[in-house]
Amino acid sequence: MTASAHIYLALIRKALDLAGEELRGHRVIGEIMIHGRSTILARYSWSDDGTRIEADIALEGRHGIVRQAVVGAGRSVGLPHDWVEDVLPAAFGHGPSASAGFPTGMYPSWERPGLRVLSAPASLLVPMTFLASLRLRDDICYDDLEPAIRIAAQAGVKSAKRLKRLVAPYLERRVKEDGELARILEKRLSQFEYALDRFGCGLVLNATPKSLADVAAIAREDGDCFGLASTEFGEAFYLEEDKAAQQAMLDPVPVPTGEPRDNAWLGAMGEHLAQRWGLEVPPWTQEAAFMGGQKPYFWPDETLARDIQIVETPPAFRRRLLFTYAEPLMNAKFPNNRKVRMPFWH
């Protein structure tokens, strides 16, 4: 604990107790999760109809009730405006909450809500932040999520696929009961990957794959890199103007990745690119390992888009039950003069 944090310790305890008392009056559980020098504020509320308790998790924005309570309590005892972000982590340290004497006289229960403070590992903080983000409010923006995004990246969670595995145990029942939640979940996972790139925390490949076999090799080493490797391969393919060189990028036989959907996507890419660019379809794309399974896959998984996807998806993807759009391999390097225009979109 720093000297300044030690001086503030008594004031911090008093401010937290005051904030807890205020939140108890609103029947709200506030939580301050601390990870290193970062703090995440969340709010938990619930409803009880006598047969079932439904809990709601929300992130605290600039005008949230928990943030207003702790800022106001800090101001009333003489703490600076940003004491939660700057002073509290230093006083708290990196160990369990008992090391700094928190929480003090304010541990919440369903009957006695209040405020709790805990040292949170990434395995807790990241899922809680993601669950709260499923109900983002207008006063929450990407910058508010930056601390949690950086903590996730430091813990090795650098893709939507890995984040989904982390939060799946918390969402299993809710997704089954709420069809709309599955759509929101996919949207938030996509936004997570966008935020990773925005803050410079996303996946980075050591080299650009020169063939689909290279893409498979990268995915076997780290399955989270399949999407990025596929995109970078596509860009390299589109920039290559020599047909023999393009054929050489498709011909090497990939070793299956271990992920059936990725294998099917590899087969579809090899067949589709050959058909679209007037090349020979590589024989390996017709092997069973690269032909997909019996269950359809829609990407992106938007229920309202499925009719369009079923109609537009090109043959190489359709026959593998991969339903997407007319140009499933579109990226920034895709030649504009080759873009498909569906006749009924004119």
Secondary structure by P-SEA (a helix, b strand, c coil): ccaaaaaaaaaaaaaaaaaaaaaaaacbbbbbbbcccbbbbbbbbbcccccbbbbbbbbbccccaaaaaaaaaaaaaccccccccccccccccccccccccccccccccccbbbbbbbbcccccaaaaaaaaacccccccccccaaaaaaaaaaaccccaaaaaaaaccccaaaaaacaaaaaaaaaaaaaaaaaaaaaccccccccccccaaaaaaaaaacccaaaaaaaaaaaaaaacccaaaaaaaccccccccccaaaaaaaaaaaaaaaaaacccccccccccccccccbbbbccccccaaaaaaacccaaaaaacccccccccccccccccccccccccc
